[in-house]
Amino acid sequence: MDVLEAIKGRRSTRKFLERPVGHAQIEELLSLAAQAPSAINLQPWEYNVLTGEERRRLSRILTKRMRERNISCSPGATRRLPENYIERQRGLMNGLLPHLPESTPFDQFINEGSCDFYGAPAAVILTLDDVFSSARLADVGITVGYMVLAAHAMGLATCPIGIITAFEDEIREFLNLKDGKKVVVGIALGYADPEAPLNSARSERADLKELVRWREG
């Protein structure tokens, strides 16, 4: 698959088949993700892979903690979002709402779905050594971009999961991580359910006029 084709065609998946992803496939995917550039070749990312019952066991812990602590997905903003961002969120919500199970509130679907990695058979949790400053989060973001595009080209589906950073202590204990490892993001990984209407939902991208500032000589 052409890289431009992958960029245009890839979307987040929120309904996965139970079909497992093979170990060799995941290794191939991560070898491609690890080709991402990083500052002075630090390659600071670390990939923690969970499959099958281990993925489900972690999800049960996260879901339980999410309900106990009433944690919800959020944009991570420090003040009220300007209207243009709210409108983009609303676009996603309006695209998904018609396809949710009856009487399921949108927030509940997103929160519980995220903690369950939307039922994906595998999950990749990216961590970063806290010796690095927040500037190295850019490197992690680049490898995530490589990963989701490579997965799409391989016929796999993904969905980045951010809420898991709220459960860093639980994840660190579950994965037996060394001290000083920061949980950055999770990636749900598997095969998209082609029959699920949820996976046909598409949210529009902002017009470039809203995103780009030009200074030309």
N, C-alpha and C positions, 0 to 999 in steps of 0.2 A: 504493500500500500504506500502510495506517495505521501510524504509528510504533510503536504498541504491538504491532501484529502483527509488525513487523520485529524488535523486541526479543525477542519470544517465539520466532520462527521461525528466526532467524539462528544458524548453527553454523559452526565452523571446518571447512574442506574440506581433505582430504589426498590427493585424487585428482582431477586436472583433465583436461578435454578439451584436445586440441591446438588447438582453435578459437581463433583470435586475437581479442583485444579491440581494437576500433577506436580510433583516435586521438581521435575526437570523443567517444566514450563515456568514455574515460579523462579527458579534459578536463572533461566534465560532472560526473563523479564527484568530481574534485578541487575543482571549484568549489563543490560541496556540502560537501565535507569542510572547506573553508576558511571556511565560515560558522560554524565552531565559535567559542565565546567564548574569550577569552584575557585575561590580566591587562593592564589599562590598554591594551587593544587592540594589544598588541605583535605578535600573530600571528607568533611566533618560529619556527614550523615551516618547513621547506623540503622539497619533494617531489622526489625524483629517480626518474624513470621509466625502466625498462628493458623492452624487448619483444624477442620473437623471438630471434635469434642472440646479441644483446648480453646478454640475460638468461641464456641458456645458457652463454655464455662466462664470465660472472662466476661462475656456479654451478660450473663446472669448477675455477676457481681456489679457491673456497671449500672445495669437497670435498677437493681436494688438500691444502690447508693443514690442514683438520680432521683428516685421516688422519695427516699428518706430525706434528702437534702433539698428537694424541690429545685433542682438545677435544670436550667433550660438552655437550649442553643441560643447564642447571642452573637451579634456582629463584633463584639469586643470593643465597642466604642466607649469613650470616657464621658460623653455627653450625648444629648439627644441628636439623633441622626437628621441631617438636612433632608428635605422632602425628596430630592432626586434619588437618594439611596433607599428611602422608604418605598418609593414607587417601584424600584427594581425588585425589592423583596416581595411586594404585592404581586408583581408579574409572575414570580415563581409560585406563590401561593395560589393564585387564580388558575394557573396551569395544572396544578396537582389536585386541587380540591374536588373537581368532578370525578376523580378516579379513586378517592379514598374510600375505605370501607364505611358503610353507613354509620352515622352518628359518631364517627371518629374525628375529634377536633384536630385541626392542622398542627398545633403545637405538640399535642400528644403523639401524633404520627411521626413528626420530625425527631422529637426527643427520644422516644422509645426505639424508633427505627434506627437512629444513629447509634444508640448504645448496643443495638443488636447487629450493627453493620449491615442493616437491611437484609438479614438472612444470608449474606454471602458465605460461601464455604471456607473462605480464607480472608485473613486480614493482615496488613502490614502496618506496624506501628513504627514510626520514625522517631528516633531519639537523637539528642545532641549533647555532647559533653559540656558541662557548665563552665569549663575553662574558657569557652568561647563567648564573645559578646553577642548581643542580639543581631549584630550585622551579619552573622553567619546563618541566620534564619533565611536570608536570601538564597544561600547555597542549597539549603534544604528545599526551599520552594522550587528551585530549578530542577532538582532531581525528581521531585514529585511531578512536575510538568513532563519530564521525560518518561516517567513511569506510566502515567495515565495515557499518554499518546502511544507508547510502545504497546501497552496492553490492548488498546483499541486496534492497532495494526495486527496483533496476534489473535484477534477474535475474542478477547476477554473484555469484561466490563468492570468499571471502577466507580467509586464514589468517595471523595475525600471526607473525612469525619473529624470535625474540630472539637466537639463537645468533650471528647475523652481527655483533653488537657485538664479538665476540672477534677479528674480522678487520678492525678499523677501518683499519689502515694499508693493507691490500690494497684495501679498498673506496675509500678516499680516493684512492689512486693510479688505480684503474680508472676512477672517475668524474671524475678530474681536479678534485677539490674544492680549494678554497682552504684555506690553513692556518687552523686554528681551528674547523673544522667537526667536530662530534661525531656519530657514527652512533648513532642511538637505537633504531630498530626497522625491520624490513622487513615488507612486506605482500605475500603471494602473491595474485595477482589473475587471475581467469579465469572459466571456466564449469565448474561441478561436473559430474563424470561421474555421470550418474544411475544407471548400472548398477553402480557400484563399491560393494560392501558396506561398505568403509571409511567412506563418506560417510553411511551410515545409523546408524553408531555414535553413541550419545548418552551423555554423562556427566552424572550428577545434580548439581544445585546444592545447596550447603549449606543446611540449614534456617536460617531467619532468626534463630532463637534463638541460633545460634552466632555470628552476625555483628553483631547490633544490641544496643546498650546504650541503655536509656531513662532519662532524668531528667525527670520531669514535675512541674510545679508544681501 
